[in-house]
C-alpha cells in the first residue's frame, strides 16, 4: 500500500482525518485511486481536461520533488514498501 499525505484543505474537502492508503505504483495510479475513492478531489490535483498536474500542486517523496517526472514513472522503492509517504503539497506563490 502507498501512503499518501494530503494538505489540510484537501483532507477537509475529501472529509479525511489523516493519511490515506491506496494501491498504486505510479503517480498517475495514486491520483486515479484518490479521485475514485474521494470524488470531491477531482480537478483539484490535476486538470480535468489534460490530466496534467495543476500548476500549484507539487508531489514529493523521499526528499525528492516528483512534480516534473512523468506521471507513469514508478514511485521510489521506499514509497512502494510503505516506509515513506507520497506527499501532495500546495505550492507557495507571491512576491
N, C-alpha and C positions, 0 to 999 in steps of 0.2 A: 504494500500500500504506500502511496505517495502522500506525505503530509503537506498540507497547504495552509499557509498563514495569509489571511486577507487583512487589509486595513479596516479600522473600526467602522468607517461609513459603509463599506461593502458588507461587512458582517451584519450590521444593522439592517441594511436593505434585504439581505437574504435571511434575516432572523436566525443568525447563528451566534452561539455563545463563545466559541473558541476555534481552535484548529479544525480543519476539515481533512478527511482522508478519502482519497479517490484511487481507483485503479488506473494508472497512467504511466507511460514510458516516455512521452514527449510532452512538450509544452502544449501542443495542439490537443492532445488527449486530456491534459489537465483542464484546459478551457472547455472542451466538449463536455467533460464529466461535471464540471461546476455548473455550466449552463443547463445541462439536462436535469440535475438534481435541484437546482435553485434558479428557476426561470426568471426571477427578478434581476439576476445578474446579466441577462442577455443584453448586449450592447454597451455594457459598462467596461468590459475588459478588452474587447476588440470590436472593430467596426462591423456592423451587421452586413453591409454590402460586400466589402472586400475580404473580411475575415482577418484583417491585419490588426496588430496591437494598436490600441488607441494611443495617441501621442503622449499623454501624461500618465501612462501606466508603465511601470517597469517590473521586470521579473528578475529575481536574484536567487542563487543557490550556491552554497559552499563558497561564499565571499566572491562570487563571480556575477557580473551583470550578464544575464541571458537575454536581455531585451532585443538585441540585434542579431541573434543567431536564428537560424531557420526554426520555425515552429515545429518542424518534423525531426529535428536533431534529437538524439537520445538525451535524457536528463543525466546529470552526473551520477555515478555509481552510488555515492553516499545518499543521495535523494531516493534512488530506487530501492535501496536497502531500508529506508526509513530512518537512517541515522541523522540526516539533515532535512530541514523543511524546504519547500519551494515557497519563496516569499513573493507576494504581489505588493508592490509599493506604489503609492501615488507620488509622482514626481513633483518637485517644487519648481515654481516659475516666478518670475518677477524681476525687479531691478532695483 
